[in-house]
Amino acid sequence: MNNAKIAFEVINWAEVSKKEYEGTSGFAFWKTKQFEGLRIRIVEYSKGYIADHWCPKGHIVHCLEGEFITESADGKKIILTKGMTYVISDNLSSNSSISENGVKLLIIDGEFLRTEE
């Protein structure tokens, strides 16, 4: 596990530039703050967003606004709405996201979610 030390820092998300990623349909917009061994993002999925990939990475995903479906590779679908969070470590499942009406998420990931292999 990474032992990086992160000094106190305030993130003003209004000042963080947004990057667009195309899904199978719709778009994802990321505002990312990268630290050593830690990534923090505000991610917005457009209406009609369907991810173009399955992600095996671990995440902490907190729904700030709206709702979305997270689907695991085994077919299980879970709806997360405002105020809900899911947590999963690396390589325990591959997940994909779908957003019918748009959603805004806080996503945290990094080395602390790695599993021993």
N, CA, C and O atoms as a Tinker XYZ file with bonds, in Angstrom:
   468  protein
     1  N      0.843000   -1.186000    0.000000    73     2
     2  CA     0.000000    0.000000    0.000000    64     1     3
     3  C      0.880000    1.239000    0.000000    63     2     4     5
     4  O      1.955000    1.251000    0.600000    81     3
     5  N      0.428000    2.252000   -0.660000    73     3     6
     6  CA     1.138000    3.517000   -0.767000    64     5     7
     7  C      1.112000    4.253000    0.566000    63     6     8     9
     8  O      0.076000    4.304000    1.229000    81     7
     9  N      2.230000    4.813000    0.955000    73     7    10
    10  CA     2.306000    5.597000    2.182000    64     9    11
    11  C      2.488000    7.075000    1.881000    63    10    12    13
    12  O      3.082000    7.797000    2.682000    81    11
    13  N      1.988000    7.537000    0.742000    73    11    14
    14  CA     2.113000    8.946000    0.367000    64    13    15
    15  C      1.409000    9.816000    1.395000    63    14    16    17
    16  O      0.378000    9.442000    1.954000    81    15
    17  N      1.979000   10.960000    1.625000    73    15    18
    18  CA     1.365000   11.918000    2.536000    64    17    19
    19  C      0.765000   13.043000    1.691000    63    18    20    21
    20  O      1.430000   13.607000    0.822000    81    19
    21  N     -0.474000   13.350000    1.957000    73    19    22
    22  CA    -1.166000   14.408000    1.225000    64    21    23
    23  C     -1.391000   15.560000    2.194000    63    22    24    25
    24  O     -2.063000   15.405000    3.213000    81    23
    25  N     -0.826000   16.705000    1.870000    73    23    26
    26  CA    -0.995000   17.886000    2.708000    64    25    27
    27  C     -2.435000   18.386000    2.609000    63    26    28    29
    28  O     -3.142000   18.086000    1.647000    81    27
    29  N     -2.857000   19.148000    3.610000    73    27    30
    30  CA    -4.197000   19.729000    3.594000    64    29    31
    31  C     -4.389000   20.536000    2.319000    63    30    32    33
    32  O     -3.555000   21.370000    1.967000    81    31
    33  N     -5.481000   20.282000    1.641000    73    31    34
    34  CA    -5.776000   21.002000    0.409000    64    33    35
    35  C     -7.278000   21.130000    0.251000    63    34    36    37
    36  O     -8.021000   20.176000    0.483000    81    35
    37  N     -7.716000   22.302000   -0.141000    73    35    38
    38  CA    -9.122000   22.539000   -0.453000    64    37    39
    39  C     -9.269000   22.425000   -1.965000    63    38    40    41
    40  O     -8.486000   23.007000   -2.715000    81    39
    41  N    -10.268000   21.678000   -2.409000    73    39    42
    42  CA   -10.528000   21.546000   -3.836000    64    41    43
    43  C    -11.757000   22.380000   -4.166000    63    42    44    45
    44  O    -12.855000   22.092000   -3.690000    81    43
    45  N    -11.576000   23.391000   -4.966000    73    43    46
    46  CA   -12.696000   24.181000   -5.467000    64    45    47
    47  C    -13.051000   23.599000   -6.831000    63    46    48    49
    48  O    -12.405000   23.909000   -7.832000    81    47
    49  N    -14.086000   22.751000   -6.866000    73    47    50
    50  CA   -14.420000   22.035000   -8.091000    64    49    51
    51  C    -14.799000   22.972000   -9.226000    63    50    52    53
    52  O    -14.689000   22.598000  -10.394000    81    51
    53  N    -15.246000   24.188000   -8.904000    73    51    54
    54  CA   -15.588000   25.159000   -9.943000    64    53    55
    55  C    -14.355000   25.579000  -10.741000    63    54    56    57
    56  O    -14.477000   26.049000  -11.872000    81    55
    57  N    -13.175000   25.411000  -10.158000    73    55    58
    58  CA   -11.927000   25.794000  -10.824000    64    57    59
    59  C    -11.217000   24.627000  -11.512000    63    58    60    61
    60  O    -10.182000   24.823000  -12.150000    81    59
    61  N    -11.762000   23.419000  -11.389000    73    59    62
    62  CA   -11.150000   22.238000  -11.997000    64    61    63
    63  C    -11.746000   22.047000  -13.394000    63    62    64    65
    64  O    -12.966000   22.010000  -13.556000    81    63
    65  N    -10.884000   21.928000  -14.389000    73    63    66
    66  CA   -11.376000   21.786000  -15.760000    64    65    67
    67  C    -12.076000   20.442000  -15.956000    63    66    68    69
    68  O    -11.760000   19.449000  -15.301000    81    67
    69  N    -13.030000   20.445000  -16.873000    73    67    70
    70  CA   -13.864000   19.294000  -17.159000    64    69    71
    71  C    -13.361000   18.622000  -18.428000    63    70    72    73
    72  O    -13.044000   19.291000  -19.411000    81    71
    73  N    -13.288000   17.277000  -18.399000    73    71    74
    74  CA   -12.896000   16.515000  -19.579000    64    73    75
    75  C    -14.068000   15.613000  -19.968000    63    74    76    77
    76  O    -14.715000   15.008000  -19.113000    81    75
    77  N    -14.325000   15.538000  -21.262000    73    75    78
    78  CA   -15.461000   14.771000  -21.773000    64    77    79
    79  C    -15.012000   13.409000  -22.287000    63    78    80    81
    80  O    -13.992000   13.286000  -22.964000    81    79
    81  N    -15.807000   12.379000  -21.945000    73    79    82
    82  CA   -15.570000   11.021000  -22.422000    64    81    83
    83  C    -16.861000   10.510000  -23.046000    63    82    84    85
    84  O    -17.930000   10.600000  -22.442000    81    83
    85  N    -16.758000    9.979000  -24.243000    73    83    86
    86  CA   -17.932000    9.463000  -24.944000    64    85    87
    87  C    -18.250000    8.056000  -24.454000    63    86    88    89
    88  O    -17.353000    7.227000  -24.305000    81    87
    89  N    -19.529000    7.792000  -24.204000    73    87    90
    90  CA   -19.980000    6.453000  -23.853000    64    89    91
    91  C    -20.497000    5.744000  -25.092000    63    90    92    93
    92  O    -20.390000    6.268000  -26.200000    81    91
    93  N    -21.054000    4.557000  -24.910000    73    91    94
    94  CA   -21.739000    3.886000  -26.010000    64    93    95
    95  C    -22.854000    4.790000  -26.507000    63    94    96    97
    96  O    -23.105000    4.893000  -27.708000    81    95
    97  N    -23.514000    5.441000  -25.566000    73    95    98
    98  CA   -24.408000    6.554000  -25.884000    64    97    99
    99  C    -24.229000    7.584000  -24.772000    63    98   100   101
   100  O    -23.922000    7.232000  -23.633000    81    99
   101  N    -24.419000    8.828000  -25.102000    73    99   102
   102  CA   -24.249000    9.894000  -24.132000    64   101   103
   103  C    -22.787000   10.170000  -23.817000    63   102   104   105
   104  O    -21.882000    9.656000  -24.476000    81   103
   105  N    -22.573000   11.002000  -22.783000    73   103   106
   106  CA   -21.234000   11.445000  -22.418000    64   105   107
   107  C    -21.043000   11.411000  -20.915000    63   106   108   109
   108  O    -21.998000   11.524000  -20.146000    81   107
   109  N    -19.785000   11.253000  -20.506000    73   107   110
   110  CA   -19.381000   11.414000  -19.111000    64   109   111
   111  C    -18.452000   12.622000  -19.063000    63   110   112   113
   112  O    -17.598000   12.795000  -19.932000    81   111
   113  N    -18.623000   13.437000  -18.061000    73   111   114
   114  CA   -17.781000   14.611000  -17.862000    64   113   115
   115  C    -17.065000   14.446000  -16.526000    63   114   116   117
   116  O    -17.706000   14.282000  -15.488000    81   115
   117  N    -15.722000   14.489000  -16.556000    73   115   118
   118  CA   -14.921000   14.286000  -15.355000    64   117   119
   119  C    -14.202000   15.562000  -14.964000    63   118   120   121
   120  O    -13.650000   16.265000  -15.811000    81   119
   121  N    -14.216000   15.853000  -13.668000    73   119   122
   122  CA   -13.320000   16.831000  -13.058000    64   121   123
   123  C    -12.475000   16.009000  -12.104000    63   122   124   125
   124  O    -13.002000   15.386000  -11.183000    81   123
   125  N    -11.165000   16.004000  -12.319000    73   123   126
   126  CA   -10.282000   15.080000  -11.614000    64   125   127
   127  C     -9.216000   15.806000  -10.821000    63   126   128   129
   128  O     -8.606000   16.762000  -11.300000    81   127
   129  N     -9.001000   15.337000   -9.598000    73   127   130
   130  CA    -7.877000   15.787000   -8.776000    64   129   131
   131  C     -7.046000   14.542000   -8.473000    63   130   132   133
   132  O     -7.523000   13.602000   -7.837000    81   131
   133  N     -5.800000   14.552000   -8.939000    73   131   134
   134  CA    -4.928000   13.388000   -8.805000    64   133   135
   135  C     -3.862000   13.657000   -7.753000    63   134   136   137
   136  O     -3.182000   14.682000   -7.794000    81   135
   137  N     -3.721000   12.735000   -6.817000    73   135   138
   138  CA    -2.653000   12.739000   -5.824000    64   137   139
   139  C     -1.873000   11.442000   -5.999000    63   138   140   141
   140  O     -2.302000   10.559000   -6.742000    81   139
   141  N     -0.753000   11.320000   -5.336000    73   139   142
   142  CA    -0.003000   10.067000   -5.398000    64   141   143
   143  C     -0.832000    8.959000   -4.748000    63   142   144   145
   144  O     -1.099000    8.994000   -3.547000    81   143
   145  N     -1.232000    7.979000   -5.553000    73   143   146
   146  CA    -1.985000    6.833000   -5.047000    64   145   147
   147  C     -3.462000    7.090000   -4.786000    63   146   148   149
   148  O     -4.147000    6.224000   -4.241000    81   147
   149  N     -3.973000    8.271000   -5.166000    73   147   150
   150  CA    -5.364000    8.620000   -4.885000    64   149   151
   151  C     -5.914000    9.508000   -5.993000    63   150   152   153
   152  O     -5.268000   10.471000   -6.406000    81   151
   153  N     -7.103000    9.181000   -6.467000    73   151   154
   154  CA    -7.773000   10.008000   -7.469000    64   153   155
   155  C     -9.172000   10.325000   -6.950000    63   154   156   157
   156  O     -9.900000    9.438000   -6.505000    81   155
   157  N     -9.534000   11.612000   -7.015000    73   155   158
   158  CA   -10.852000   12.068000   -6.600000    64   157   159
   159  C    -11.490000   12.745000   -7.807000    63   158   160   161
   160  O    -10.873000   13.593000   -8.453000    81   159
   161  N    -12.736000   12.363000   -8.109000    73   159   162
   162  CA   -13.404000   12.927000   -9.294000    64   161   163
   163  C    -14.840000   13.319000   -8.993000    63   162   164   165
   164  O    -15.524000   12.679000   -8.194000    81   163
   165  N    -15.277000   14.369000   -9.642000    73   163   166
   166  CA   -16.699000   14.653000   -9.784000    64   165   167
   167  C    -17.019000   14.220000  -11.209000    63   166   168   169
   168  O    -16.432000   14.727000  -12.165000    81   167
   169  N    -17.944000   13.290000  -11.346000    73   167   170
   170  CA   -18.288000   12.733000  -12.656000    64   169   171
   171  C    -19.773000   12.960000  -12.894000    63   170   172   173
   172  O    -20.606000   12.673000  -12.035000    81   171
   173  N    -20.083000   13.472000  -14.056000    73   171   174
   174  CA   -21.474000   13.652000  -14.460000    64   173   175
   175  C    -21.727000   12.815000  -15.703000    63   174   176   177
   176  O    -20.970000   12.868000  -16.672000    81   175
   177  N    -22.809000   12.042000  -15.657000    73   175   178
   178  CA   -23.258000   11.301000  -16.824000    64   177   179
   179  C    -24.433000   12.052000  -17.429000    63   178   180   181
   180  O    -25.334000   12.484000  -16.709000    81   179
   181  N    -24.428000   12.209000  -18.742000    73   179   182
   182  CA   -25.522000   12.880000  -19.443000    64   181   183
   183  C    -26.764000   11.994000  -19.441000    63   182   184   185
   184  O    -26.707000   10.815000  -19.090000    81   183
   185  N    -27.874000   12.581000  -19.836000    73   183   186
   186  CA   -29.087000   11.780000  -20.064000    64   185   187
   187  C    -28.769000   10.741000  -21.129000    63   186   188   189
   188  O    -28.104000   11.042000  -22.120000    81   187
   189  N    -29.239000    9.537000  -20.925000    73   187   190
   190  CA   -29.031000    8.480000  -21.906000    64   189   191
   191  C    -27.625000    7.907000  -21.933000    63   190   192   193
   192  O    -27.247000    7.255000  -22.907000    81   191
   193  N    -26.835000    8.136000  -20.876000    73   191   194
   194  CA   -25.458000    7.641000  -20.853000    64   193   195
   195  C    -25.432000    6.129000  -20.628000    63   194   196   197
   196  O    -26.102000    5.598000  -19.742000    81   195
   197  N    -24.641000    5.460000  -21.454000    73   195   198
   198  CA   -24.315000    4.042000  -21.264000    64   197   199
   199  C    -22.807000    3.929000  -21.419000    63   198   200   201
   200  O    -22.254000    4.309000  -22.451000    81   199
   201  N    -22.144000    3.407000  -20.395000    73   199   202
   202  CA   -20.685000    3.273000  -20.437000    64   201   203
   203  C    -20.266000    2.375000  -21.590000    63   202   204   205
   204  O    -20.995000    1.465000  -21.985000    81   203
   205  N    -19.082000    2.646000  -22.121000    73   203   206
   206  CA   -18.570000    1.863000  -23.247000    64   205   207
   207  C    -17.582000    0.789000  -22.791000    63   206   208   209
   208  O    -16.858000    0.226000  -23.612000    81   207
   209  N    -17.549000    0.501000  -21.485000    73   207   210
   210  CA   -16.575000   -0.473000  -20.979000    64   209   211
   211  C    -17.049000   -1.061000  -19.648000    63   210   212   213
   212  O    -17.937000   -0.523000  -18.987000    81   211
   213  N    -16.431000   -2.174000  -19.284000    73   211   214
   214  CA   -16.590000   -2.782000  -17.957000    64   213   215
   215  C    -15.341000   -2.431000  -17.177000    63   214   216   217
   216  O    -14.230000   -2.592000  -17.684000    81   215
   217  N    -15.501000   -1.957000  -15.956000    73   215   218
   218  CA   -14.359000   -1.498000  -15.165000    64   217   219
   219  C    -14.101000   -2.442000  -13.991000    63   218   220   221
   220  O    -14.970000   -2.617000  -13.137000    81   219
   221  N    -12.917000   -3.049000  -13.942000    73   219   222
   222  CA   -12.574000   -3.937000  -12.834000    64   221   223
   223  C    -11.960000   -3.202000  -11.634000    63   222   224   225
   224  O    -11.697000   -3.811000  -10.597000    81   223
   225  N    -11.732000   -1.883000  -11.781000    73   223   226
   226  CA   -11.085000   -1.103000  -10.717000    64   225   227
   227  C    -12.023000   -0.916000   -9.527000    63   226   228   229
   228  O    -13.245000   -0.878000   -9.672000    81   227
   229  N    -11.422000   -0.803000   -8.364000    73   227   230
   230  CA   -12.180000   -0.505000   -7.159000    64   229   231
   231  C    -12.539000    0.970000   -7.098000    63   230   232   233
   232  O    -11.805000    1.820000   -7.602000    81   231
   233  N    -13.667000    1.265000   -6.481000    73   231   234
   234  CA   -14.138000    2.642000   -6.370000    64   233   235
   235  C    -14.937000    2.822000   -5.084000    63   234   236   237
   236  O    -15.476000    1.867000   -4.525000    81   235
   237  N    -14.996000    4.046000   -4.642000    73   235   238
   238  CA   -16.029000    4.504000   -3.733000    64   237   239
   239  C    -16.840000    5.475000   -4.572000    63   238   240   241
   240  O    -16.310000    6.486000   -5.034000    81   239
   241  N    -18.109000    5.184000   -4.773000    73   239   242
   242  CA   -18.964000    6.001000   -5.636000    64   241   243
   243  C    -20.128000    6.520000   -4.795000    63   242   244   245
   244  O    -20.911000    5.743000   -4.250000    81   243
   245  N    -20.228000    7.846000   -4.699000    73   243   246
   246  CA   -21.309000    8.480000   -3.940000    64   245   247
   247  C    -22.156000    9.305000   -4.901000    63   246   248   249
   248  O    -21.635000   10.134000   -5.647000    81   247
   249  N    -23.452000    9.074000   -4.877000    73   247   250
   250  CA   -24.379000    9.782000   -5.765000    64   249   251
   251  C    -24.761000   11.129000   -5.145000    63   250   252   253
   252  O    -25.404000   11.183000   -4.097000    81   251
   253  N    -24.355000   12.207000   -5.806000    73   251   254
   254  CA   -24.626000   13.562000   -5.334000    64   253   255
   255  C    -25.985000   14.075000   -5.804000    63   254   256   257
   256  O    -26.696000   14.746000   -5.055000    81   255
   257  N    -26.338000   13.757000   -7.040000    73   255   258
   258  CA   -27.601000   14.216000   -7.642000    64   257   259
   259  C    -28.072000   13.173000   -8.637000    63   258   260   261
   260  O    -27.258000   12.538000   -9.307000    81   259
   261  N    -29.375000   12.992000   -8.739000    73   259   262
   262  CA   -29.941000   12.093000   -9.732000    64   261   263
   263  C    -29.868000   10.636000   -9.314000    63   262   264   265
   264  O    -29.834000   10.312000   -8.127000    81   263
   265  N    -29.844000    9.762000  -10.316000    73   263   266
   266  CA   -29.728000    8.326000  -10.072000    64   265   267
   267  C    -29.103000    7.658000  -11.284000    63   266   268   269
   268  O    -29.122000    8.191000  -12.394000    81   267
   269  N    -28.544000    6.471000  -11.041000    73   267   270
   270  CA   -27.970000    5.687000  -12.130000    64   269   271
   271  C    -28.009000    4.220000  -11.753000    63   270   272   273
   272  O    -28.236000    3.858000  -10.599000    81   271
   273  N    -27.783000    3.393000  -12.746000    73   271   274
   274  CA   -27.720000    1.951000  -12.540000    64   273   275
   275  C    -26.270000    1.530000  -12.660000    63   274   276   277
   276  O    -25.590000    1.888000  -13.621000    81   275
   277  N    -25.796000    0.768000  -11.683000    73   275   278
   278  CA   -24.503000    0.121000  -11.819000    64   277   279
   279  C    -24.785000   -1.359000  -12.034000    63   278   280   281
   280  O    -25.499000   -1.996000  -11.259000    81   279
   281  N    -24.213000   -1.881000  -13.092000    73   279   282
   282  CA   -24.431000   -3.276000  -13.462000    64   281   283
   283  C    -23.120000   -4.028000  -13.323000    63   282   284   285
   284  O    -22.081000   -3.564000  -13.793000    81   283
   285  N    -23.163000   -5.185000  -12.682000    73   283   286
   286  CA   -21.957000   -6.011000  -12.576000    64   285   287
   287  C    -21.922000   -7.005000  -13.725000    63   286   288   289
   288  O    -22.948000   -7.284000  -14.346000    81   287
   289  N    -20.754000   -7.530000  -14.002000    73   287   290
   290  CA   -20.568000   -8.443000  -15.136000    64   289   291
   291  C    -21.425000   -9.701000  -15.021000    63   290   292   293
   292  O    -21.722000  -10.344000  -16.028000    81   291
   293  N    -21.827000  -10.058000  -13.790000    73   291   294
   294  CA   -22.683000  -11.234000  -13.611000    64   293   295
   295  C    -24.167000  -10.923000  -13.838000    63   294   296   297
   296  O    -25.021000  -11.788000  -13.646000    81   295
   297  N    -24.469000   -9.677000  -14.249000    73   295   298
   298  CA   -25.834000   -9.307000  -14.591000    64   297   299
   299  C    -26.626000   -8.620000  -13.494000    63   298   300   301
   300  O    -27.743000   -8.163000  -13.739000    81   299
   301  N    -26.079000   -8.536000  -12.300000    73   299   302
   302  CA   -26.767000   -7.875000  -11.192000    64   301   303
   303  C    -26.808000   -6.366000  -11.443000    63   302   304   305
   304  O    -25.794000   -5.755000  -11.780000    81   303
   305  N    -28.007000   -5.772000  -11.272000    73   303   306
   306  CA   -28.181000   -4.335000  -11.473000    64   305   307
   307  C    -28.659000   -3.701000  -10.177000    63   306   308   309
   308  O    -29.574000   -4.204000   -9.525000    81   307
   309  N    -28.026000   -2.589000   -9.811000    73   307   310
   310  CA   -28.396000   -1.866000   -8.600000    64   309   311
   311  C    -28.609000   -0.405000   -8.969000    63   310   312   313
   312  O    -27.789000    0.195000   -9.663000    81   311
   313  N    -29.713000    0.161000   -8.502000    73   311   314
   314  CA   -29.989000    1.577000   -8.706000    64   313   315
   315  C    -29.471000    2.349000   -7.507000    63   314   316   317
   316  O    -29.824000    2.053000   -6.365000    81   315
   317  N    -28.630000    3.344000   -7.773000    73   315   318
   318  CA   -28.167000    4.245000   -6.723000    64   317   319
   319  C    -28.795000    5.605000   -6.939000    63   318   320   321
   320  O    -28.787000    6.134000   -8.051000    81   319
   321  N    -29.337000    6.168000   -5.877000    73   319   322
   322  CA   -29.967000    7.479000   -5.922000    64   321   323
   323  C    -29.214000    8.431000   -5.001000    63   322   324   325
   324  O    -28.334000    8.019000   -4.245000    81   323
   325  N    -29.570000    9.700000   -5.075000    73   323   326
   326  CA   -28.932000   10.746000   -4.284000    64   325   327
   327  C    -28.776000   10.303000   -2.828000    63   326   328   329
   328  O    -29.726000    9.858000   -2.184000    81   327
   329  N    -27.545000   10.440000   -2.336000    73   327   330
   330  CA   -27.243000   10.087000   -0.952000    64   329   331
   331  C    -26.758000    8.666000   -0.748000    63   330   332   333
   332  O    -26.346000    8.316000    0.358000    81   331
   333  N    -26.795000    7.835000   -1.784000    73   331   334
   334  CA   -26.337000    6.443000   -1.675000    64   333   335
   335  C    -24.897000    6.319000   -2.149000    63   334   336   337
   336  O    -24.429000    7.109000   -2.970000    81   335
   337  N    -24.198000    5.312000   -1.619000    73   335   338
   338  CA   -22.787000    5.066000   -1.929000    64   337   339
   339  C    -22.568000    3.576000   -2.131000    63   338   340   341
   340  O    -23.187000    2.751000   -1.458000    81   339
   341  N    -21.681000    3.235000   -3.065000    73   339   342
   342  CA   -21.198000    1.852000   -3.099000    64   341   343
   343  C    -19.680000    1.847000   -3.035000    63   342   344   345
   344  O    -19.014000    2.798000   -3.444000    81   343
   345  N    -19.152000    0.745000   -2.509000    73   343   346
   346  CA   -17.713000    0.567000   -2.332000    64   345   347
   347  C    -17.350000   -0.822000   -2.825000    63   346   348   349
   348  O    -18.041000   -1.796000   -2.528000    81   347
   349  N    -16.251000   -0.908000   -3.588000    73   347   350
   350  CA   -15.749000   -2.212000   -4.025000    64   349   351
   351  C    -14.248000   -2.106000   -4.256000    63   350   352   353
   352  O    -13.759000   -1.082000   -4.732000    81   351
   353  N    -13.524000   -3.160000   -3.921000    73   351   354
   354  CA   -12.079000   -3.213000   -4.150000    64   353   355
   355  C    -11.787000   -3.659000   -5.578000    63   354   356   357
   356  O    -12.658000   -4.187000   -6.270000    81   355
   357  N    -10.550000   -3.437000   -6.006000    73   355   358
   358  CA   -10.107000   -3.839000   -7.341000    64   357   359
   359  C    -10.346000   -5.325000   -7.581000    63   358   360   361
   360  O    -10.181000   -6.152000   -6.684000    81   359
   361  N    -10.737000   -5.641000   -8.807000    73   359   362
   362  CA   -10.807000   -7.008000   -9.321000    64   361   363
   363  C    -11.787000   -7.938000   -8.611000    63   362   364   365
   364  O    -11.691000   -9.156000   -8.758000    81   363
   365  N    -12.727000   -7.388000   -7.846000    73   363   366
   366  CA   -13.738000   -8.232000   -7.218000    64   365   367
   367  C    -14.991000   -8.334000   -8.077000    63   366   368   369
   368  O    -15.806000   -9.236000   -7.885000    81   367
   369  N    -15.144000   -7.418000   -9.016000    73   367   370
   370  CA   -16.240000   -7.428000   -9.971000    64   369   371
   371  C    -15.943000   -6.382000  -11.025000    63   370   372   373
   372  O    -15.283000   -5.383000  -10.740000    81   371
   373  N    -16.415000   -6.596000  -12.220000    73   371   374
   374  CA   -16.365000   -5.551000  -13.238000    64   373   375
   375  C    -17.738000   -4.906000  -13.281000    63   374   376   377
   376  O    -18.759000   -5.594000  -13.286000    81   375
   377  N    -17.757000   -3.571000  -13.311000    73   375   378
   378  CA   -19.011000   -2.833000  -13.286000    64   377   379
   379  C    -19.105000   -1.901000  -14.479000    63   378   380   381
   380  O    -18.101000   -1.493000  -15.063000    81   379
   381  N    -20.346000   -1.575000  -14.822000    73   379   382
   382  CA   -20.629000   -0.641000  -15.890000    64   381   383
   383  C    -21.779000    0.245000  -15.436000    63   382   384   385
   384  O    -22.562000   -0.152000  -14.573000    81   383
   385  N    -21.892000    1.446000  -16.008000    73   383   386
   386  CA   -22.894000    2.409000  -15.554000    64   385   387
   387  C    -23.853000    2.790000  -16.664000    63   386   388   389
   388  O    -23.497000    2.844000  -17.841000    81   387
   389  N    -25.097000    3.056000  -16.242000    73   387   390
   390  CA   -26.154000    3.510000  -17.142000    64   389   391
   391  C    -26.898000    4.638000  -16.428000    63   390   392   393
   392  O    -27.236000    4.516000  -15.250000    81   391
   393  N    -27.152000    5.728000  -17.137000    73   391   394
   394  CA   -27.913000    6.824000  -16.553000    64   393   395
   395  C    -28.985000    7.286000  -17.539000    63   394   396   397
   396  O    -28.681000    7.831000  -18.600000    81   395
   397  N    -30.222000    7.061000  -17.174000    73   395   398
   398  CA   -31.333000    7.444000  -18.048000    64   397   399
   399  C    -31.527000    8.959000  -18.082000    63   398   400   401
   400  O    -31.726000    9.537000  -19.150000    81   399
   401  N    -31.468000    9.602000  -16.913000    73   399   402
   402  CA   -31.797000   11.026000  -16.825000    64   401   403
   403  C    -30.642000   11.921000  -16.399000    63   402   404   405
   404  O    -30.842000   13.109000  -16.145000    81   403
   405  N    -29.441000   11.370000  -16.318000    73   403   406
   406  CA   -28.282000   12.140000  -15.883000    64   405   407
   407  C    -28.054000   11.970000  -14.390000    63   406   408   409
   408  O    -28.986000   11.729000  -13.623000    81   407
   409  N    -26.793000   12.101000  -13.997000    73   407   410
   410  CA   -26.419000   11.912000  -12.598000    64   409   411
   411  C    -25.111000   12.640000  -12.335000    63   410   412   413
   412  O    -24.317000   12.864000  -13.249000    81   411
   413  N    -24.896000   13.008000  -11.078000    73   411   414
   414  CA   -23.635000   13.620000  -10.657000    64   413   415
   415  C    -23.089000   12.796000   -9.499000    63   414   416   417
   416  O    -23.780000   12.562000   -8.508000    81   415
   417  N    -21.825000   12.356000   -9.637000    73   415   418
   418  CA   -21.215000   11.442000   -8.684000    64   417   419
   419  C    -19.909000   11.994000   -8.134000    63   418   420   421
   420  O    -19.223000   12.767000   -8.804000    81   419
   421  N    -19.568000   11.599000   -6.918000    73   419   422
   422  CA   -18.237000   11.770000   -6.357000    64   421   423
   423  C    -17.617000   10.383000   -6.366000    63   422   424   425
   424  O    -18.158000    9.456000   -5.763000    81   423
   425  N    -16.477000   10.233000   -7.053000    73   423   426
   426  CA   -15.827000    8.929000   -7.166000    64   425   427
   427  C    -14.401000    9.046000   -6.630000    63   426   428   429
   428  O    -13.636000    9.925000   -7.028000    81   427
   429  N    -14.069000    8.140000   -5.724000    73   427   430
   430  CA   -12.738000    8.102000   -5.122000    64   429   431
   431  C    -12.154000    6.722000   -5.385000    63   430   432   433
   432  O    -12.811000    5.709000   -5.144000    81   431
   433  N    -10.924000    6.680000   -5.878000    73   431   434
   434  CA   -10.252000    5.406000   -6.075000    64   433   435
   435  C     -8.757000    5.597000   -5.878000    63   434   436   437
   436  O     -8.253000    6.718000   -5.817000    81   435
   437  N     -8.078000    4.489000   -5.783000    73   435   438
   438  CA    -6.628000    4.568000   -5.595000    64   437   439
   439  C     -6.060000    3.282000   -5.060000    63   438   440   441
   440  O     -6.737000    2.257000   -4.976000    81   439
   441  N     -4.806000    3.363000   -4.702000    73   439   442
   442  CA    -4.056000    2.173000   -4.267000    64   441   443
   443  C     -4.654000    1.494000   -3.046000    63   442   444   445
   444  O     -4.473000    0.289000   -2.874000    81   443
   445  N     -5.356000    2.222000   -2.199000    73   443   446
   446  CA    -5.928000    1.632000   -0.981000    64   445   447
   447  C     -7.028000    0.620000   -1.293000    63   446   448   449
   448  O     -7.441000   -0.118000   -0.398000    81   447
   449  N     -7.511000    0.563000   -2.525000    73   447   450
   450  CA    -8.537000   -0.396000   -2.921000    64   449   451
   451  C     -7.963000   -1.625000   -3.634000    63   450   452   453
   452  O     -8.712000   -2.502000   -4.064000    81   451
   453  N     -6.664000   -1.682000   -3.755000    73   451   454
   454  CA    -6.045000   -2.842000   -4.409000    64   453   455
   455  C     -6.174000   -4.074000   -3.543000    63   454   456   457
   456  O     -6.110000   -4.001000   -2.315000    81   455
   457  N     -6.358000   -5.215000   -4.202000    73   455   458
   458  CA    -6.399000   -6.486000   -3.508000    64   457   459
   459  C     -5.091000   -7.217000   -3.759000    63   458   460   461
   460  O     -4.439000   -7.014000   -4.784000    81   459
   461  N     -4.724000   -8.050000   -2.834000    73   459   462
   462  CA    -3.511000   -8.867000   -3.024000    64   461   463
   463  C     -3.817000   -9.956000   -4.022000    63   462   464   465
   464  O     -4.863000  -10.601000   -3.951000    81   463
   465  N     -2.911000  -10.162000   -4.945000    73   463   466
   466  CA    -3.134000  -11.197000   -5.963000    64   465   467
   467  C     -2.072000  -12.251000   -5.903000    63   466   468
   468  O     -2.099000  -13.201000   -6.686000    81   467
